[in-house]
Amino acid sequence: MPKTARTRRAAAASKAAARARHLPPRPAAPLPGVRIEPAQPGDADAYFPLLLTAISRRSEADLPAPPEMLAAPPERLTHGQALCLVARDTTTGQVVGALAAGAATWIDENPLTDPATMRGFLLAGLMKYRIAGIHAVAVAPTHHHRGVGRALITAAEQYLRQAGFRLATLLHDPVLTGFYARLGYLSTPLLISFTPGGLFGEDHVGYLTAVKPLEPGVELVTVPQAPAPIASGVFPGCTVPAGSWFEDGHLVTP
Ligand SMILES: CC(C)(COP(=O)(O)OP(=O)(O)OC[C@H]1O[C@@H](n2cnc3c(N)ncnc32)[C@H](O)[C@@H]1OP(=O)(O)O)[C@@H](O)C(=O)NCCC(=O)NCCS
């Protein structure tokens, strides 16, 4: 594969991520005065404007949960297929943090998951079962740097794990790399997932993808000559064997 600006950026990010990995993520301590819980229909006026502060540079359409979602009964996640959490001030009842998550939406943006083909349709279904996306997380400015963001993301990971997701991903502005590194995420311009449909690349100009294994056996593997870390072990039979390398866009196994 020729060395493009993207592969160079990816290599630099892999090095930065490797350094960040050495910072042990701190477990979420109980937060005095703040409770993390599923959003209620009555929270919509606080919940959605707060989430929009997290996606101001992206399109509002990126947020897959319309207000009616807060009335949806729990299914796979707290609100149907969506996870909608709030951080609530236990004294005032006020919403001071918000998070929305579910299956990763970037799965649908790739030609490999074109629903017009049977292969694409099936692959999208498999990936949405295992790879989660945290669509947005935001904390009211009055409550920044008190551990509310950490508590929301840690709670989301627990819900996602229980729902069977094995990998958490989220798209973020590069300035937030330090925040996600403290929570155990690796941020990369390009993520490669080893799927039953082959290697699946995901990138977004101007953003990084933060990624974190949710289960033992899932790993972000650095493969020689690969332009990005490879998510291994997310799907049965899709584990990168030791000694593999990357050549002409393909994984070569020993
Ligand atoms: C990003 C945001 C959610 C962080 O919430 P928060 O409640 O202030 O974060 P926490 O207090 O839980 O911080 C957790 C850790 O990250 C660090 N951190 C917090 N904000 C950070 C930032 N902007 N850059 C780097 N590190 C940061 C904290 O120091 C803390 O580290 P520690 O473990 O060493 O103590 C909040 O600033 C926010 O809502 N921003 C606006 C919306 C937004 O940009 N959302 C993200 C969209 S992807």
The ligand as an SDF file (V2000), in Angstrom:
LIG
                    3D

 48 50  0  0  0  0  0  0  0  0999 V2000
  -15.8360   16.2530   27.2020 C   0  0  0  0  0  0  0  0  0  0  0  0
  -16.7610   16.3230   28.4270 C   0  0  0  0  0  0  0  0  0  0  0  0
  -17.9230   15.3670   28.2010 C   0  0  0  0  0  0  0  0  0  0  0  0
  -15.9330   15.8970   29.6720 C   0  0  0  0  0  0  0  0  0  0  0  0
  -16.8280   15.8030   30.7780 O   0  0  0  0  0  0  0  0  0  0  0  0
  -16.3330   16.0120   32.2900 P   0  0  0  0  0  0  0  0  0  0  0  0
  -17.4240   15.5810   33.1890 O   0  0  0  0  0  0  0  0  0  0  0  0
  -15.8080   17.3910   32.4630 O   0  0  0  0  0  0  0  0  0  0  0  0
  -15.1030   14.9900   32.3580 O   0  0  0  0  0  0  0  0  0  0  0  0
  -14.5790   14.2060   33.6590 P   0  0  0  0  0  0  0  0  0  0  0  0
  -14.5710   15.1560   34.8170 O   0  0  0  0  0  0  0  0  0  0  0  0
  -15.3320   12.9420   33.8250 O   0  0  0  0  0  0  0  0  0  0  0  0
  -13.0650   13.8930   33.2470 O   0  0  0  0  0  0  0  0  0  0  0  0
  -12.5200   12.5770   33.1360 C   0  0  0  0  0  0  0  0  0  0  0  0
  -11.0330   12.6920   32.8850 C   0  0  0  0  0  0  0  0  0  0  0  0
  -10.7820   13.3540   31.6340 O   0  0  0  0  0  0  0  0  0  0  0  0
  -10.0390   14.5730   31.8510 C   0  0  0  0  0  0  0  0  0  0  0  0
  -10.6320   15.5780   30.9550 N   0  0  0  0  0  0  0  0  0  0  0  0
  -11.8180   16.1670   31.0580 C   0  0  0  0  0  0  0  0  0  0  0  0
  -12.0170   17.0280   30.0170 N   0  0  0  0  0  0  0  0  0  0  0  0
  -10.9050   16.9490   29.2530 C   0  0  0  0  0  0  0  0  0  0  0  0
  -10.4920   17.5660   28.0370 C   0  0  0  0  0  0  0  0  0  0  0  0
  -11.2610   18.4480   27.3930 N   0  0  0  0  0  0  0  0  0  0  0  0
   -9.2730   17.2310   27.5320 N   0  0  0  0  0  0  0  0  0  0  0  0
   -8.4760   16.3370   28.1610 C   0  0  0  0  0  0  0  0  0  0  0  0
   -8.8230   15.6960   29.3150 N   0  0  0  0  0  0  0  0  0  0  0  0
  -10.0090   16.0120   29.8490 C   0  0  0  0  0  0  0  0  0  0  0  0
  -10.2680   14.9170   33.3070 C   0  0  0  0  0  0  0  0  0  0  0  0
   -9.1990   15.6790   33.8210 O   0  0  0  0  0  0  0  0  0  0  0  0
  -10.3290   13.5480   33.9410 C   0  0  0  0  0  0  0  0  0  0  0  0
   -9.0100   13.0110   34.0680 O   0  0  0  0  0  0  0  0  0  0  0  0
   -8.4990   12.2690   35.4050 P   0  0  0  0  0  0  0  0  0  0  0  0
   -8.9840   10.8580   35.2920 O   0  0  0  0  0  0  0  0  0  0  0  0
   -7.0300   12.3550   35.3190 O   0  0  0  0  0  0  0  0  0  0  0  0
   -9.1000   13.0140   36.5560 O   0  0  0  0  0  0  0  0  0  0  0  0
  -17.2490   17.7740   28.6930 C   0  0  0  0  0  0  0  0  0  0  0  0
  -16.1460   18.6480   28.6720 O   0  0  0  0  0  0  0  0  0  0  0  0
  -18.2720   18.2730   27.6620 C   0  0  0  0  0  0  0  0  0  0  0  0
  -19.4670   18.0580   27.8160 O   0  0  0  0  0  0  0  0  0  0  0  0
  -17.8120   18.9720   26.6190 N   0  0  0  0  0  0  0  0  0  0  0  0
  -18.7280   19.5390   25.5960 C   0  0  0  0  0  0  0  0  0  0  0  0
  -19.3610   18.4660   24.7470 C   0  0  0  0  0  0  0  0  0  0  0  0
  -18.3320   17.5860   24.0640 C   0  0  0  0  0  0  0  0  0  0  0  0
  -17.3590   18.0630   23.4720 O   0  0  0  0  0  0  0  0  0  0  0  0
  -18.5590   16.2480   24.1430 N   0  0  0  0  0  0  0  0  0  0  0  0
  -17.6950   15.2570   23.5440 C   0  0  0  0  0  0  0  0  0  0  0  0
  -18.1270   15.0420   22.1370 C   0  0  0  0  0  0  0  0  0  0  0  0
  -17.2820   13.6530   21.3990 S   0  0  0  0  0  0  0  0  0  0  0  0
  1  2  1  0
  2  3  1  0
  2  4  1  0
  2 36  1  0
  4  5  1  0
  5  6  1  0
  6  7  2  0
  6  8  1  0
  6  9  1  0
  9 10  1  0
 10 11  2  0
 10 12  1  0
 10 13  1  0
 13 14  1  0
 14 15  1  0
 15 16  1  0
 15 30  1  0
 16 17  1  0
 17 18  1  0
 17 28  1  0
 18 19  1  0
 18 27  1  0
 19 20  2  0
 20 21  1  0
 21 22  1  0
 21 27  2  0
 22 23  1  0
 22 24  2  0
 24 25  1  0
 25 26  2  0
 26 27  1  0
 28 29  1  0
 28 30  1  0
 30 31  1  0
 31 32  1  0
 32 33  2  0
 32 34  1  0
 32 35  1  0
 36 37  1  0
 36 38  1  0
 38 39  2  0
 38 40  1  0
 40 41  1  0
 41 42  1  0
 42 43  1  0
 43 44  2  0
 43 45  1  0
 45 46  1  0
 46 47  1  0
 47 48  1  0
M  END
$$$$
